[in-house]
């Protein structure tokens, strides 16, 4: 975070470079995890003596098994909520990488399955269907692996944008819990039938270590630690207050809440322990600078968020987090531009309240549909007035084409959005820029900033979607 000396904000030189080096180190670890089994396969003569079709299919089967298993474990650790990993990359980037790896991972597993069937069918002199029946019927471990592959296909299909738009968050969450079953179902055949695992103790030991590392991190950080911590801190809802635009602020209190170490701009996975809601968490950004309480401002986006708005004071909760690098810890510039739309104002409001700044350093742009019904607007106005931030509240109809600023009215001089933004925030190019709102709106804002040649490292986006 920036240092403050004699009430002057000091940005530590070289901070951006250090952050980038940490990210590079994490990416290199991922590449090494994929390369090691590949190099081991080649060093152990994986392609030696391959002369016929059956041999080539068998080699591809073995290689895709090794690479696919490594990628699968990387895929899981990305969302294991490992603290050092999350602090380096941020949960949004980890989740994005997790989504992008889903299809390549599935393709590798399908290639592994198909090449195995072809290799066995050639060797046994039978067709692929007969080979499939013989293998699945003859080995219980392969039957489990087939079930795991089917489950993995279902998970990947549910992640496709078209499918996600038709699924509720609750249905999507349940389907993704199935991915753990898919992984467990695929493990036995690797250690009882896998050529590399049986023939090379070092390779088997390497993957056992990876499985143990990923498994312990998933079990502890995804499931046990949030429960243990929340019960120890006796976290409960202390206040529920309706806000404008069908939003509600929910305040969480307990013992030593500040020990959670939350920063303004970060978010938690909130699990309310009621009969209907205990089994699934929901992500919400803190909407006020964290202290001895944590406040969330929840918009009515569906049946479940409506239930959350009806939570009674005294209800126990489990908090998983804090998560995200949408905070001052990633700040590298003196000037800051905060862009908010809709319920995305929650983390922006918290940042405006907590950012170290001199007068004029911070500019807030709040896009609203109706100024008279904008959530937390009175708080944002008060904070900006007290802290000498520049505030622009922009209301009006949406533009006909994709954009993040209000539609220009007849008689106004037509200007591109990046020029209009620069007029609102003259220091935009020299600023750290934090953006939170609906995905389409945030993407339009990022596109405008790219046309201003704002460095990618200076743009911090909190995706307002699951």
Protein Blocks (a to p, Z undefined) as FASTA:
>chain_A
ZZdeehiacddehklmmmmmmmmmmmmmmmmmmmmmmmmmmmnopmgoiabfklmmmmmm
mmmmmmmmmmmmmmmmmmnopaklmmmnopklmmmmmmmmmmmmmmmmmmmmmmmmmmmm
mmnopafklmmmmmmmmpmklmmmmmmmmmmmmmmmmmpmklmmmpcfklmmmmmmmmmm
mmmmmmmmmmmmmmklmmmmmlmmmmmmmmmmmmmmmmmmmmmmmmmmmmmnopacfbdc
ddehhiacdddddehkllnopaehiacddddddfklmmpccddddfbdcdfbccdddddf
bfklmmmmmpcehiacddeddedjdbfklgcbfbdcdddehjllmmmmmmmmmogcdehk
accddddfblklcghklmmmmmmmmnopacdddeddddfbdcfbdcddehiacddfklmm
mmmmmmlmmpccdddddfklmmmmmmmmmmnopafklpccdddbZZ
